[in-house]
Amino acid sequence: MNRTVWFGLAAALGGVAVGTFIALRSAGEVAAPPPSAQVVADIRPPEATFDPVFEPCAHCHQIGRGARSATGPILQGLANRKAGTLPGYPFSPAMQASGLTWDAATLDRFIAAPQAVVPGTRMIYAGMDDVERRKALVEFIVRAGSGS
């Protein structure tokens, strides 16, 4: 008996739907995916997301060419963008009404104490007290996020 049974699994990773198909035959061999199975693009975050200086942000954000929104919005192209305006990301009403425009000084203040700068933001990060570490992070975000 040579019967193929297909199991379809789907997972959402970083806002991208990924389909995986597993085929089992009665003899235990794995069959090729059906012709209708779609090939999925590389879903890994951009390399800049893994830079050690970006570690406090990488849990929720991506940065670099090809970044996608995840728990938090992408930080690619953040400099000079009005806060709460990235199309397709569900910002809090507080962030949308903040009136901020992202530049190095605003980022520095926000990273130091997000809830103090934008009360009601959905960003759950407590803040970064270390001035030198914060300065390096802000410089990285502005530099790494400037490429398209």
Secondary structure, DSSP 8 states (H G I E B T S, - for coil): ---EEEEEEEEEETTEEEEEEEEEETTS-B----TT----------GGGG-GGGHHHHTT---STT---SSS---TT-TT-BTT--TT----HHHHTS--B--HHHHHHHHH-HHHHSTT-S--------HHHHHHHHHHHHHHTT--
